[in-house]
Amino acid sequence: MSQASQLQGSPPEERQLDRAGLGLLAAGHFVIDMCVGALPAFLPLFVALYALSDLQAAMIVGASLFASSIAQPIFGLIADRRPAPYFLWGSVIVAVLGLAAAGLVAGYVGVLAAVFGSGLGVAAWHPEAARVANRISGTRPATGLAWFMVGGHLGFSAGPLLASIAIPLFGIEATLVFLIPGTIAAALLIVGRRYVHAELAPATTTAALTGASHIPGLVLILAVTSMRTWAQFGVLALAPLFLTDQRGLGDSAVGLVIFGFAMGGAVGTFGGAWLAERIGGPRMLTWSMPGAAPLIAVFILVDGPIGIIALILSGLLLLASFSVTVAVGQSYLPTRLALAAGLMIGFGAIGSAPPGLAVLGAIADILGRETALWTVAALPIIGALMAFFLPEPRSGLEPRSGPR
């Protein structure tokens, strides 16, 4: 019997982190987010192949994110009714097949359809995986979710890196390379499925321990997360084109820069969880998010290594809050962990991106990419101002060093 199974009936104070289960979830998350992270590295190729505008290019990423946004809450409702471990390995297969198809189909509409299908795989993964991660994290949900989330951040980093290596060799058909890690991750999840199975949280016990749902808090944390998401994906959609056309970097070099931006987020994830467990989730968001704004400004103003380093550091500060926002959202909806994750990741962290990308893409088309990037730089400050008004979470993320 897995540690996860043994812990289901334990009181929260006795439950510990299940590192084996979290490791498998991190591996699956690695491949899932690798598929999303690779898309920006392919944008210059799609633009050249199909003569796309900046808005059309941004919507390639937006198609994947839109699929995830509309489907994740639905998958969350299903996972809250009964455990759905088949979502884990099945979603990895769907996600990599969709990305692979994007390099084979003919025409812009075909690319949108392929990445939309990949987005459905991404949608099926996150609610069940985040529910299981929360359940096997004991009394340290931010840390457990950080272990789970760091797999996604590393995958998000590895996606453009792998693309930058494969594109010079295979061109647009480099999307097929992603079938290899996808197959490995799906096999690991199938073989180790007993480690990633967790029963539902007992509703009466959880409610007694954590209190009733806090819908206003949930709505506000979704708004905060959306500001971070617009900034994150604004960088991912616009920076590759800015670096290619305005700064003269090649496709492989651009992929490495995006790799650094996403890797900064992976490093920041653990620091954000550590800080949130000591000063509280809302205060961590208020302090960390504004720091990304001047760093994005430096990237816009300064060419060369200094500007690139600033962009990478902005990723560290932006994505340091990823696991924290999910844990805070789950604390506001304690008896519906998968639905909370579906909302926080599906809508807040992913699905809110398409309207933001549409606005930023339109600004870039009309006023220029630099103006659009200045707009991106303002978004973390807006998110931090919203975070100031968040109520304190009721479970696992209240500050240990005293009240806010």
Buried (B, 14 or more C-beta within 10 A) or exposed (E): EBBBBEBBEEEBEEBBBBBBBBBBBBBBBBBBBBBBBBBBBBBBBBBEBBEBEBBBBBBBBBBBBBBBBBBBBBBBBBBBEEBBBEBBBBBBBBBBBBBBBBBEBEEBEBBBBBBBBBBBBBBBBBBBBBBBBBBBBBBBBBBBBBBBBBBBBBBBBBBBBBBBBBBEEEEBEBBBBBBEBBBEBBEBBBEBBBBBBBBBBEEEEBBEBBEEBBEEBBEBBBBBBBBBBBBBBBBBBBBBBBBBEEBEBBBBBBBBBBBBBBBBBBBBBBBBBBBBBEBBBBBBBBBBBBBBBBBBBBBBEEEEEEBBBBBBBBBBBBBBBBBBBBBBBBBBBBBBBBBBBBBBBBBBBBBBBBBBBBBBBBBBBEEBBBBBBBBBBBBBBBBBBBBEEBBBBBBBBBBEEEEB
